[in-house]
Amino acid sequence: MRLDRDYDYLLCLGICPREIVFNMWRKGAVAENRAGRLVRMAEGRAVTCKIARKLEDMAPIETLPEMLRVTLEL
């Protein structure tokens, strides 16, 4: 992910051998490290990162449509 991009929410997908999982966070949660541990993708670069999360912190992909409806008030 790029920390210098303009966004409101970050949606992360996890592709596992037997399932697809996801989680999403507001930009403020990402900036305050409440979304997970940010890992730099290049030495000396703080702009490009990935988020390290445990599988149990993610939700089954089947719940994504409802979470989007609730979060975005659709």
N, C-alpha and C positions, 0 to 999 in steps of 0.2 A: 504494500500500500504506500501511497505517497502522502506524507503529512502536509505537504504544501498545497494540496488541492482543496478546492471549495466543495464541501459536502455537508449534509445534515446528519446522515446516518451511514454507518459502515456495516455492510452485510458480508459475512464470511461463510463460505461453504467448506465443508470437510468431506472429502471423497474417501470412503473407507472400502475395504474389499466387499463387504456385505450390506453397506448402508451409506446413505448420504445424510449429513447433519449440517446444521447451521446455527448461527447466533448473530445478533445485530445489536449495535450500540450507537448512541448519539455521539456526535463529534466530541463533545465535552468529556464524555466518559473515556474515550480513546486518549485524549490529550492528558487526562489526569491519571492514566494507567489503571483505570477501573475496568477496562475491557479485557485486560490481560497484559502479559509481559511483552513489551515491544523489543524486538530483536533487530538490530541493524543488519541490512543486507550487504553493505559494503563498508570496509574499514574507513573510518573518518567521515562517513556520510550519515547525517542524522535525518535525512529527508525520506529515504526509502527503507521501510521496515516490514516485518511480518509480525503477527500476533501469535504467541504460543499459548495454546489452551489445551486442557485435558478433554478427552472425549466425553466424559460425564458432565462437562460444562456446556455441552452443545445440545441442541434439540433435534428431534427427527424432522426430516424435510417435509413430512406430511402436515406438520403444524405451521409451516411458513405462511400459507394464505391467511389463516386466522390471525396470526401475529401481525401481519402487515395491515389487515383491516383494523385491528385494535390500535396499533401504534400510529398509523396514519389517519385514523378516524374516517375510514372510507365507508 
